[in-house]
Amino acid sequence: MRRILKKALATAALIAFAAGAQAKETVVWWDFLSGGDGVRMKSLIDQFNKEHADSIEIQATTLEWGVPFYTKVQTSAAVGEGPDVMTYHLSRLPLGVATGTLREITPEELKAAGFSADNYAPANWKAAQVDGKQYAVPFDIHSVVLYYNKDKLAAAGLLGQDGLPKGLDGVDNFHAALEKLKAGGSEYGVSIHSAAGDSQWRIFYSLFSQQGGKFLSDNGKFLEGDNLDKAVKATSVVAKWVADGLAPKSTDYPASIALFTSGKAAMHINGVWEVPTFTDLGKQNKLGFEWGAIQLPTFFDQPATWADSHSFAIPNRKGKEISPEKLKAVLEVVKWMNEHSLFWATAGHIPAFSPVTSSDDFKKMQPNATYSTLAKTAVFDPSSKLAGVASPVYDAAGNFLMPAINGELDPQGAMEQMRDDLDGQTE
Amino acid sequence: MLASTRRAERRSAFILIAPFLLIYLVLFIYPTLKMLELSFTNAPLIGEGDWIYFKNYVRLFGDRLFKTAVWNTGYFVVLTVVPNVATGLLIALMVDRLKGWTQSVVLAAFFLPYILPVSVVFLMWRWILDLQFGIAQYPIEFFYGERVPVFRTIPWFLPMVGLITIWWTNGFNVLLFIAGLRNISPEIYDAAALDGASRWQLFWKITWPLIWPVTALVATIQLILQLKIFDQVYLFSVGGRSEPTMVLVQYIYQEAFQRNRGGYAATVATALFVLIAALSVLQYQVLRARSAE
């Protein structure tokens, strides 16, 4: 009799437990954040799960950045699999919509969840739309910056009274500064990730836009007219650093960072997402020098920096569409993340949610506050199915731009090939 | 009476092979036919497309990148198949001479790389050959005069990936060869030794002909495997200059998954299918002719 009673009690407990679990909504989450920013995202997710212990649980998976992530997202959505919410680059949004990977978020749904366009920079909010329909909610703006070794720049007389680098604007000035740094005992003036097209694209697109270049004309032609010359000029600047031994040739991503952290290179051009790497190393006293980060110098006529934006999007799972309850939970997650994006800024990114960027806490954050000026003159990848992360433009950057930087192709020929390759894909 | 037994036999035979036949039809024949059908359409990666007859095939013959991919795949086969078989046999012959636990340890050492996933192989070798910090750059600098960004230098790319592939997959070939060598009766060697045969003669007159079936098997497996090369070439070239070192499966992947052209990717896949079928038959015939000599 006692045994039966025990069993009955256990069953009742189990049912109660299962019922409790049912009321809790799980949100399956995919991201591609595996660097210093990935660590921060994980603690944001942990905090969210703790605060929503009895309502929503995020089950997060981190996948490989770039082509692997986006091909997996596209194929799984097409067969009704995949996450409830995922991180997505706004630069890739047109391609994602064209392949039917993304689900529209209607104005009613956004309004019901409490989103307002007023809380985002207009260009940023608009970049999350295709043909007037909203497909994503922006989360941050990220870009490339110039990291510098304060000790080395001071020794070369390149540091101003305010502790910020001086005399770096203009192609010739920058080149002279690199030579000075090299003469001062640095192996390289500036370390760049020269073995891949994606990193080179970011520098190239900044220099190209500083000349007012238009990569994709409104008629759908790439590098039309004198834009080709501007592209050649932009490529030649970086190619000359490499040819003169001022920047490392064909160097991989981790090695390009190690050159800077080990003090072999005086400066480093890379994404803001490496800010946590240097912050953490500095805190552990493993760096051995003071560092800072500023907006890329103005090499040509006007300031401009390549930028992209991480956003949250919902995959268009064919035959297994997201339920209204799940959608509500997903939008709740997205909203919470935006409201807590001050912590995301410690990952180097500039939050998209303007109440955060206008807060005093953000304005005190260094070096973020110094380089966040770049947002004003940021240029986004051309809005096209052929552009964006892991797109044909990125492929072409690997095949033509990268070899030109490393002296294997001449800049003129490389840019002509790049133009022809991309024009050949517009049909 | 006789007819009915035969019918019963046929029926049970059919029942016995039915599960295999069903799986074979559903998982192999049907997708293959579907691929063939797809190659005549302009379908995207997912979903239906319009029937465009032979347009994809016409395009295939004028496609510069397809020619590069065919050439590179052939080059990679030349770089890996025979060397992989030869080193496998050589190592097996050496390991076979060892006795007891030393043999096990040495065999395990050669087999170990084979169990590594390709991503680990990629990460290891990327660091070994890293331009700035890689340990292999010291010997390269010593012999060649300067450091070489191996995976960003076109003439070095495929030979180095070939070398890494041999290092990675050789253990399995060694295992097959050792099994083959143990099958050769020691009495034959004893008899030959009594007749005063030299080491050299022992190998060419006894080991080589008797191990030939295994050699033929390993060579065929290798040929098919290397024609389908993808992982290593893709991983080492990603982000860089992928076009000059493009191989066929990589091209299929790029067309289908990155450029969303399922129809054309199916056309390239059909071409690869024909190529592998033709080469396998050819190789089988050549190897059979050799063993019949």
Interface residues (C-beta under 8 A of the other chain):
Chain A: G66 V67 T71 Q74 T75 A78 V79 A98 T99 G100 A195 A196 G197 D198 P248 K249 S250 T251 D252 A255 A258 L259 A390 P392 D395 G398 N399 M402 P403 N406 E408 Q425
Chain B: P44 L45 I46 G47 R126 D130 L131 Q132 F133 P149 F151 R152 T153 I154 V238 G239 G240 R241 S242 E243 Q254 F257 Q258 R259 N260
